[in-house]
Amino acid sequence: MPNPSSESHFDTAVLQRFCCAELTGEERQRVAAHVSGCEYCASICRRYDKALSRVFTDLEEFAPAEAKQDQTLATSGAAVSAPTWRKPLWGKFAFLPSWVPQRLAYAAVLVLFVGAGGVLLLFIIPREAGTTVRDAAGKFKLSRSGRLSVPSSIVLTADWKSRIQSALDTGRPPELPAIDAVLQPLRSQSALLGSSRTESLALLSPVNSAVLLGRIAFRWTAVPGAEGYLLRLQGSGGFQWQTNVSSATNFVFNAAQVLQPGRTYEWSVEARVNARGHVARPRQFYALDEAASAEVRRLQSELRSSSLALGLVYAAHGMLDDAQGEFERLLLQNPENPSVKLWLETLARRRQATQ
């Protein structure tokens, strides 16, 4: 809890537990966020880390050449660096068996001298293993020192591996594009289908999201007693398109033959009940340009078995509907994982900001 003498600092006991990886979940994230911006608390954490680092100083000479080479690559940019106030200690000991970093943490050595002899006691403190997320492809693991391991079936470029590592570390998906900027031009043209709107008919997808030009699935809620629906689209330059849909609440549209990449479109649905129209509030979507579409299709083919990787790919390209679907599937397999929950919350906030 915060220090009683100052609302801007934490007790040293809390910071000590944080440095020893004894805090978990939201508490750990709250302290980490505070320490990253508070020099006073960061200095305390540095003192703890410095004391702990002395335990391992003499072990470095036993590390094989391969481990030292890995450390050099990590410090040159091959791995995401730790926060500036904390120097990763465990990364120095990659030569140890793989189970060691998962089960052991910082160690404290206490030498008690009895008479002329001495007794060496090694106290091991259990540590948090890091973040693990499972999907159909396998396990994605981010260690506390920032090392990311991915399933063997997944092949990622350094750029996308870095994005996944950052998403697991921060609890935020890759930076989303400015969807609100590309949707803005059509907001002044919100007279689609007239002004007779009803909240009983809502559009579900695509809603304020980027899409791949191809087979786009339009979905909306059902209206009791509806005799049919009229789906309409409009775009810049006077483009308009419409089609009648029977009693279904979805329509799969071969958009590549009608729409153009890199443009924003608005759509709505009108339900007919006893010869009276009930019109949904129009929504918008953005058709990815050709370059972005090519990249997404390539990654879809390479990462199709991984909801985690695909979800982050979709999020990075503003495909909020597709990203949400992948993250919801991921949450079913990782119901208590805070990162997945935060990703879904971020998408929801982003979508709401563009409405």
Phi, psi and omega per residue, in radians:
M1 nan 2.739 -3.108
P2 -1.047 2.633 3.109
N3 -1.094 2.245 -3.120
P4 -1.017 -0.508 -3.086
S5 -1.406 -0.202 -3.130
S6 -2.743 2.182 -3.129
E7 -1.233 -0.224 -3.035
S8 -1.671 0.020 -3.105
H9 -2.263 2.806 3.066
F10 -1.820 2.721 3.050
D11 -1.054 2.602 3.106
T12 -1.099 -0.528 3.118
A13 -1.130 -0.675 3.111
V14 -1.186 -0.735 3.129
L15 -1.143 -0.620 3.099
Q16 -1.134 -0.768 3.086
R17 -1.091 -0.642 3.105
F18 -1.107 -0.790 -3.137
C19 -1.149 -0.507 3.133
C20 -1.605 0.203 3.082
A21 1.065 0.596 3.117
E22 -1.627 -0.218 3.081
L23 -1.559 2.566 -3.118
T24 -2.347 2.876 2.992
G25 1.031 -2.432 -3.054
E26 -1.120 -0.565 -3.136
E27 -1.099 -0.772 -3.136
R28 -1.133 -0.738 3.135
Q29 -1.120 -0.675 -3.141
R30 -1.124 -0.774 3.140
V31 -1.182 -0.719 -3.137
A32 -1.067 -0.735 3.130
A33 -1.117 -0.663 3.141
H34 -1.205 -0.784 -3.075
V35 -1.116 -0.620 -3.121
S36 -1.104 -0.358 -3.133
G37 -2.063 0.084 -3.100
C38 -2.103 1.919 -3.090
E39 -1.147 -0.595 -3.135
Y40 -1.094 -0.913 -3.138
C41 -1.182 -0.604 3.120
A42 -1.117 -0.641 3.133
S43 -1.145 -0.640 3.087
I44 -1.136 -0.756 3.112
C45 -1.093 -0.654 3.113
R46 -1.121 -0.672 3.116
R47 -1.122 -0.712 3.085
Y48 -1.099 -0.790 -3.130
D49 -1.124 -0.652 3.134
K50 -1.126 -0.725 3.124
A51 -1.128 -0.701 -3.131
L52 -1.232 -0.564 -3.098
S53 -1.150 -0.488 -3.137
R54 -1.096 -0.465 -3.121
V55 -1.091 -0.592 -3.005
F56 -1.817 -0.046 -3.022
T57 -0.936 -0.803 -3.050
D58 -1.308 -0.188 -3.108
L59 -1.412 -0.305 -3.048
E60 -1.063 -0.582 -3.089
E61 -1.143 -0.311 -3.138
F62 -1.542 -0.137 -3.097
A63 -1.244 2.331 3.111
P64 -1.190 2.941 -3.086
A65 -1.076 -0.635 -3.115
E66 -1.070 -0.722 -3.130
A67 -1.162 -0.693 3.128
K68 -1.165 -0.608 3.096
Q69 -1.153 -0.710 3.095
D70 -1.055 -0.690 -3.138
Q71 -1.141 -0.681 3.116
T72 -1.095 -0.740 3.114
L73 -1.098 -0.696 -3.112
A74 -1.122 -0.724 -3.106
T75 -1.310 -0.289 -3.140
S76 -1.571 -0.007 3.057
G77 2.089 -0.036 3.136
A78 -1.217 -0.344 3.100
A79 -2.229 2.719 3.116
V80 -1.226 2.257 -3.069
S81 -1.305 2.761 3.094
A82 -1.369 2.929 3.080
P83 -0.964 2.666 -3.013
T84 -1.111 -0.421 -3.105
W85 -1.476 -0.153 -3.061
R86 -2.248 2.170 3.065
K87 -1.697 2.133 -3.081
P88 -1.112 2.207 -3.100
L89 -1.595 -0.735 -2.968
W90 -1.230 -0.410 -3.131
G91 -1.087 -0.316 3.126
K92 -1.214 -0.304 -2.953
F93 -2.014 0.812 3.125
A94 -1.172 -0.276 -3.133
F95 -1.309 -0.235 3.127
L96 -1.252 2.775 3.106
P97 -0.954 2.623 -3.029
S98 -1.066 -0.446 -3.102
W99 -1.396 -0.247 -3.064
V100 -1.167 -0.869 -3.136
P101 -1.088 -0.418 -3.112
Q102 -1.409 -0.485 -3.009
R103 -1.959 -0.268 -3.119
L104 -2.058 2.722 3.132
A105 -2.259 -2.699 3.089
Y106 -1.056 2.499 -3.106
A107 -2.055 2.592 3.077
A108 -2.112 2.292 -3.094
V109 -1.871 2.219 3.137
L110 -2.160 2.141 3.131
V111 -1.846 2.094 3.106
L112 -1.904 2.089 3.139
F113 -1.602 2.210 3.118
V114 -2.089 1.884 -3.128
G115 1.157 -2.271 -3.125
A116 -1.527 -0.217 -3.087
G117 -1.836 -3.073 -3.130
G118 -2.474 2.664 3.084
V119 -2.101 2.205 -3.132
L120 -1.772 2.054 3.120
L121 -1.964 2.285 3.122
L122 -1.973 2.005 -3.135
F123 -1.726 2.182 3.133
I124 -1.857 2.214 3.137
I125 -1.823 2.151 3.119
P126 -1.028 2.487 -3.114
R127 -2.165 2.796 3.077
E128 -1.196 2.349 -3.052
A129 -1.329 -0.186 -3.060
G130 1.894 -2.655 -3.123
T131 -2.000 2.298 3.097
T132 -2.251 2.236 3.078
V133 -2.203 2.299 -3.109
R134 -1.899 2.488 2.926
D135 -2.548 -2.948 -3.049
A136 -1.092 -0.426 -3.127
A137 -1.397 -0.374 -3.106
G138 2.393 -2.588 -3.067
K139 -1.909 2.323 2.956
F140 -1.791 2.140 -3.086
K141 -2.146 2.261 3.030
L142 -2.052 1.992 -3.127
S143 -1.299 2.896 3.140
R144 -1.114 -0.451 3.122
S145 -1.454 -0.053 3.072
G146 1.696 0.219 3.111
R147 -1.514 2.257 -3.128
L148 -1.865 2.270 3.005
S149 -2.092 2.421 -3.094
V150 -2.107 2.812 3.104
P151 -1.010 2.562 -3.093
S152 -1.102 -0.405 -3.128
S153 -1.396 -0.130 -3.100
I154 -1.799 2.192 3.079
V155 -1.971 2.064 -3.066
L156 -2.150 2.502 2.997
T157 -1.261 2.857 -3.133
A158 -1.046 -0.604 -3.120
D159 -1.140 -0.841 -3.104
W160 -1.282 -0.543 3.063
K161 -1.125 -0.679 3.106
S162 -1.140 -0.662 3.131
R163 -1.156 -0.739 3.113
I164 -1.130 -0.726 3.125
Q165 -1.064 -0.758 3.131
S166 -1.144 -0.706 -3.131
A167 -1.114 -0.706 3.118
L168 -1.233 -0.574 -3.087
D169 -1.349 -0.700 -3.044
T170 -1.704 -0.311 -3.061
G171 1.390 0.241 3.112
R172 -2.142 2.416 3.057
P173 -1.192 2.955 3.119
P174 -0.925 2.714 -3.080
E175 -0.972 2.227 -3.122
L176 -1.447 2.539 3.099
P177 -1.222 2.940 -3.111
A178 -1.391 1.309 -3.127
I179 -1.063 -0.618 -3.132
D180 -1.090 -0.516 3.139
A181 -1.223 -0.697 -3.118
V182 -1.395 -0.337 3.101
L183 -1.508 -0.342 -3.037
Q184 -1.001 -0.694 -3.028
P185 -1.008 -0.503 -3.072
L186 -1.609 -0.061 -3.078
R187 -1.138 -0.493 3.113
S188 -1.345 -0.134 -3.115
Q189 -1.899 0.644 -3.024
S190 -1.385 0.299 3.118
A191 -1.518 0.280 -3.139
L192 -0.972 2.201 3.119
L193 1.185 0.268 3.109
G194 1.534 -2.960 -3.033
S195 -1.903 0.085 -3.130
S196 -1.456 1.503 -3.040
R197 -1.767 2.722 3.070
T198 -2.470 2.489 3.113
E199 -1.486 -0.127 3.138
S200 -1.342 -0.213 3.093
L201 -2.086 2.036 -3.072
A202 -2.163 2.474 3.078
L203 -1.506 2.349 -3.050
L204 -1.777 -0.785 3.114
S205 -2.876 2.556 -0.014
P206 -1.372 2.426 -3.118
V207 -2.272 1.962 3.116
N208 0.845 0.858 -3.046
S209 -2.458 2.646 2.999
A210 -1.405 2.642 -3.139
V211 -2.385 2.737 2.978
L212 -1.491 2.324 3.078
L213 -1.228 2.153 -3.078
G214 2.938 -2.266 3.102
R215 -1.588 1.758 -3.136
I216 -1.657 2.251 -3.140
A217 -1.696 1.939 3.054
F218 -1.551 2.300 -3.136
R219 -2.320 2.539 3.106
W220 -2.618 2.947 -3.123
T221 -1.401 2.761 -3.118
A222 -1.468 2.591 3.053
V223 -1.974 2.094 -3.123
P224 -0.962 2.297 3.098
G225 1.396 0.123 -3.114
A226 -1.145 2.321 3.117
E227 -1.500 -0.224 -3.130
G228 2.867 3.061 -3.098
Y229 -2.316 2.651 3.067
L230 -2.089 2.047 -3.138
L231 -1.734 2.237 -3.130
R232 -2.264 2.526 3.063
L233 -2.235 2.618 2.994
Q234 -2.535 2.723 3.139
G235 -2.549 -3.058 -3.139
S236 -1.183 2.768 3.133
G237 1.322 0.309 3.111
G238 1.409 0.208 -3.131
F239 -1.188 2.337 3.050
Q240 -2.505 2.543 3.135
W241 -2.655 2.532 3.118
Q242 -2.652 2.782 3.086
T243 -2.694 2.626 3.077
N244 -1.552 2.414 3.084
V245 -2.137 2.357 -3.073
S246 -1.114 -1.999 -3.100
S247 -1.789 0.005 -3.126
A248 -1.288 2.773 3.104
T249 -1.958 0.507 3.064
N250 -2.683 2.730 3.121
F251 -2.620 2.197 3.108
V252 -1.652 2.103 -2.986
F253 -1.986 2.236 3.073
N254 -1.423 1.440 -2.948
A255 -1.231 -0.429 -3.068
A256 -1.070 -0.420 -3.117
Q257 -1.500 -0.233 -3.035
V258 -2.140 -0.765 -3.059
L259 -1.596 2.897 -3.119
Q260 -2.076 2.488 -3.132
P261 -1.178 2.639 3.090
G262 1.348 0.317 -3.118
R263 -2.201 2.756 3.133
T264 -1.806 2.453 -3.127
Y265 -2.287 2.689 3.090
E266 -2.065 2.497 3.138
W267 -2.467 2.758 3.075
S268 -2.715 2.975 -3.125
V269 -2.323 2.428 3.050
E270 -2.025 2.206 3.083
A271 -1.706 2.393 3.119
R272 -1.838 2.062 -3.141
V273 -2.259 2.007 -3.109
N274 0.897 0.826 3.079
A275 1.158 0.226 3.113
R276 -1.974 2.418 -3.100
G277 -1.596 2.394 3.043
H278 -2.120 2.003 -2.984
V279 -1.870 2.331 3.104
A280 -1.421 2.661 3.060
R281 -1.100 2.216 -3.092
P282 -1.061 2.602 3.055
R283 -2.248 2.922 -3.074
Q284 -2.186 2.800 3.026
F285 -2.624 2.788 -3.087
Y286 -2.095 2.233 3.104
A287 -1.471 2.067 -3.121
L288 -0.977 2.542 3.090
D289 -1.264 3.040 -3.001
E290 -1.137 -0.693 -3.122
A291 -1.148 -0.819 3.123
A292 -1.128 -0.685 3.134
S293 -1.084 -0.733 -3.141
A294 -1.100 -0.718 3.137
E295 -1.160 -0.770 -3.135
V296 -1.103 -0.740 -3.134
R297 -1.127 -0.664 3.098
R298 -1.108 -0.801 -3.126
L299 -1.203 -0.568 3.065
Q300 -1.032 -0.731 -3.141
S301 -1.189 -0.672 -3.078
E302 -1.411 -0.511 -3.000
L303 -2.040 0.351 -2.992
R304 -1.043 -0.385 -3.110
S305 -1.532 -0.093 -3.035
S306 -2.011 1.930 3.068
S307 -1.166 -0.591 -3.140
L308 -1.132 -0.928 -3.094
A309 -1.139 -0.780 -3.134
L310 -1.130 -0.723 3.130
G311 -1.033 -0.720 3.132
L312 -1.249 -0.573 3.053
V313 -1.100 -0.822 3.138
Y314 -1.094 -0.757 -3.131
A315 -1.075 -0.709 -3.128
A316 -1.123 -0.465 -3.128
H317 -1.745 0.155 3.092
G318 1.362 0.207 3.125
M319 -1.477 1.273 -2.965
L320 -1.128 -0.678 3.136
D321 -1.073 -0.818 -3.135
D322 -1.183 -0.706 3.124
A323 -1.107 -0.723 3.137
Q324 -1.075 -0.731 3.119
G325 -1.060 -0.751 3.134
E326 -1.182 -0.722 -3.134
F327 -1.196 -0.589 3.089
E328 -1.159 -0.693 3.050
R329 -1.129 -0.674 3.138
L330 -1.154 -0.635 -3.133
L331 -1.168 -0.559 3.089
L332 -1.093 -0.569 3.131
Q333 -1.546 -0.321 -3.136
N334 -2.349 1.143 -2.975
P335 -1.087 -0.405 -3.098
E336 -1.887 0.130 -3.083
N337 -1.342 2.088 -3.076
P338 -1.187 -0.526 -3.125
S339 -1.117 -0.801 -3.120
V340 -1.107 -0.704 3.111
K341 -1.100 -0.732 3.138
L342 -1.157 -0.630 3.104
W343 -1.075 -0.784 3.121
L344 -1.117 -0.706 3.117
E345 -1.121 -0.671 3.123
T346 -1.118 -0.735 3.109
L347 -1.094 -0.733 -3.124
A348 -1.104 -0.748 3.132
R349 -1.152 -0.681 -3.129
R350 -1.154 -0.740 -3.137
R351 -1.123 -0.739 -3.138
Q352 -1.130 -0.589 -3.119
A353 -1.170 -0.390 -3.106
T354 -1.675 0.033 -3.117
Q355 -1.500 nan nan
